[in-house]
Amino acid sequence: MGCEISTEGDVYSYGIVLLEMLTRKRPTNEEFSDGMTLRKYVDASLSRTQDILHPGLTSQTTEQRVDHIPNLQEYNTLALKDICALRLLRLGLLCSAESPKDRPAMHDVYGEVTEVKEAFFSMDN
């Protein structure tokens, strides 16, 4: 944000990169003008994660495949994937807070990412 190099700046950058990876949109996209930013876009769309996530990261739901109704295990897996994505989107928003004092410490960021990773990989078990 134009200040000197700091851990808080690194946390901000990590948050923006996380949002970029999840949405597959760059902060410099043409759609982000007139005060709209990648962060504001994600924040305004959190209740509709399927609309903002990169299509390769979204779960196929019964709306997309009407010929198949998922069983309980499949449904739990779909729900867990969505929860993991939502947690990462929220983490990206926390990390990219405008004020450095509102950003989490890198140790806390690492803890959250580790928890999400463990939850995601627990789906195979």
C-alpha positions in Angstrom: 0.0 0.0 0.0 3.0 2.2 -0.5 4.5 2.0 2.9 7.8 0.6 4.1 8.4 -3.2 4.0 6.8 -5.0 6.9 5.3 -8.3 8.0 1.8 -6.6 7.9 2.5 -5.8 4.2 3.4 -9.4 3.6 0.2 -10.5 5.2 -1.7 -8.1 3.0 0.0 -9.4 -0.2 -0.7 -13.0 0.9 -4.4 -12.1 1.3 -4.6 -10.6 -2.2 -2.8 -13.5 -3.8 -5.1 -15.9 -2.0 -8.2 -14.0 -3.4 -6.6 -14.0 -6.9 -6.0 -17.8 -6.8 -9.6 -18.5 -5.6 -11.4 -16.2 -7.9 -9.0 -16.4 -10.8 -9.3 -12.6 -11.1 -6.5 -10.1 -10.9 -6.8 -6.8 -8.9 -6.0 -5.0 -12.2 -9.0 -6.6 -14.1 -11.1 -4.0 -16.1 -14.1 -4.9 -14.0 -12.4 -3.4 -10.9 -12.8 0.3 -11.5 -14.7 3.2 -10.0 -13.8 2.2 -6.5 -14.5 -1.5 -7.0 -11.6 -3.7 -6.0 -11.0 -7.4 -5.9 -11.3 -7.3 -2.1 -14.7 -5.4 -2.3 -15.9 -7.8 -5.0 -15.2 -10.9 -2.8 -16.6 -9.2 0.4 -19.8 -8.3 -1.4 -20.2 -11.8 -2.9 -19.3 -14.0 0.1 -22.9 -15.3 0.4 -22.6 -16.5 -3.2 -19.3 -18.3 -3.2 -20.2 -20.5 -6.2 -20.4 -17.3 -8.3 -17.0 -15.9 -7.3 -14.9 -19.0 -7.1 -12.9 -20.2 -10.1 -15.1 -22.9 -11.7 -12.5 -25.6 -11.2 -12.9 -25.1 -7.4 -16.6 -25.3 -7.2 -18.6 -28.4 -6.3 -21.0 -29.9 -8.7 -24.4 -29.7 -7.1 -27.7 -31.4 -8.0 -28.7 -28.3 -9.8 -25.9 -28.9 -12.2 -26.4 -32.6 -12.5 -30.1 -33.4 -12.2 -29.6 -37.0 -13.1 -27.6 -37.7 -9.9 -28.7 -37.0 -6.3 -25.6 -37.2 -4.1 -25.6 -39.7 -1.2 -24.8 -38.5 2.3 -21.0 -39.1 1.9 -20.9 -37.2 -1.4 -23.0 -34.4 0.0 -20.7 -34.1 3.1 -17.7 -34.0 0.8 -19.3 -31.2 -1.4 -20.3 -29.3 1.7 -16.8 -29.6 3.2 -15.2 -28.4 0.0 -17.4 -25.3 0.0 -16.6 -24.7 3.7 -12.9 -24.9 3.0 -13.2 -22.4 0.1 -15.3 -20.1 2.2 -12.7 -20.2 5.0 -9.9 -19.4 2.6 -11.9 -16.5 1.0 -12.5 -15.1 4.5 -8.9 -15.5 5.3 -8.0 -13.6 2.2 -10.3 -10.8 3.3 -8.8 -10.7 6.8 -5.3 -10.6 5.5 -6.1 -7.8 3.0 -7.8 -5.5 5.5 -7.0 -1.9 4.8 -5.5 -1.2 8.2 -2.4 -3.2 9.2 -3.7 -3.4 12.8 -6.8 -5.3 11.6 -4.7 -8.0 9.8 -3.9 -11.3 11.5 -0.4 -12.2 12.5 1.4 -14.5 10.0 1.4 -17.3 12.7 -2.4 -17.1 12.8 -2.6 -17.2 9.0 -0.5 -20.3 9.0 -2.7 -21.9 11.6 -5.8 -21.3 9.6 -4.4 -22.5 6.3 -3.1 -25.7 8.1 -6.6 -26.3 9.6 -8.2 -25.9 6.2 -5.7 -28.2 4.6 -6.3 -30.9 7.2 -10.1 -30.6 6.8 -9.7 -30.8 3.0 -7.5 -33.9 3.1 -9.7 -35.6 5.7 -12.4 -35.9 3.0 -10.5 -38.9 1.6 -10.7 -40.8 4.9 
